[in-house]
Amino acid sequence: MIPHEKTLVKRLEDQPFALVGINSDNEKRYRERRPEMGVTWRSFFDGGSTGGPIASQWGVTGWPTIYVLDAEGKIRYQGVRGEAMDRAVDTLLVEMGVTDFERGHYGEEEPAAKPASGKRGSVRAVPLIPAPKKRKSGL
């Protein structure tokens, strides 16, 4: 997963895109390995176990679990990986009107990303991952 995530972050560095990780590993071990793995995006610690508060609140039962949220914080895609994740993110960027990706970029044999489905419907991300506090200038 991490090699693809690094590529995605690099490719979209000038776009309104953010990758957020939730990590259930041992905190000390993860902090030590994070630079070696090349993780440059935000990654929240979830208590050091798969039963942490974030995983519990979101009902995560398998790892990795991937949610792609739109600009309003609603889950639009779930369980997409590799090029399907790229297509999901690119689709949302096109919907926002910030970019126009070429058709056929992914190849004809690749399946399209499928929207999230299930009993939950759309879930607001704001209560779970608050926006970072703005820093006061001049400090």
JOFENHU-V486447 format. One record per pair of residues at least 6 apart in sequence whose ideal C-beta (glycine too) atoms are under 6 Angstrom apart, sorted by sequence separation. I is the first residue (numbers start at 1). GAP is how many residues later the second one is. D is the distance in Angstrom with one decimal. If there is no record, write none. Layout:
I & GAP & D
I & GAP & D
This chain:
46 & 6 & 3.2
69 & 6 & 5.7
70 & 6 & 4.8
93 & 6 & 4.8
23 & 7 & 5.4
46 & 8 & 4.6
67 & 8 & 5.0
68 & 8 & 5.7
80 & 8 & 4.9
46 & 9 & 5.7
68 & 9 & 3.9
9 & 10 & 5.4
67 & 11 & 5.5
77 & 11 & 4.0
90 & 11 & 4.8
66 & 13 & 6.0
66 & 14 & 5.9
27 & 18 & 5.2
87 & 19 & 5.9
23 & 20 & 5.1
68 & 20 & 4.6
27 & 21 & 5.6
19 & 22 & 4.3
20 & 22 & 5.1
21 & 22 & 3.6
22 & 22 & 5.2
23 & 22 & 5.8
24 & 22 & 4.8
26 & 22 & 5.4
70 & 22 & 5.2
83 & 23 & 5.1
22 & 24 & 5.1
24 & 25 & 6.0
71 & 25 & 5.8
88 & 25 & 3.9
24 & 26 & 5.0
87 & 26 & 4.4
83 & 27 & 5.4
24 & 28 & 5.6
84 & 29 & 4.6
6 & 32 & 5.3
9 & 32 & 5.7
22 & 32 & 5.0
80 & 33 & 5.0
2 & 35 & 5.3
77 & 36 & 5.4
78 & 38 & 3.8
76 & 39 & 6.0
77 & 39 & 5.5
75 & 41 & 4.8
74 & 48 & 3.9
75 & 48 & 5.2
73 & 51 & 5.2
73 & 52 & 4.0
73 & 53 & 5.5
69 & 56 & 5.4
1 & 63 & 5.5
4 & 78 & 6.0
15 & 78 & 5.9
16 & 82 & 6.0
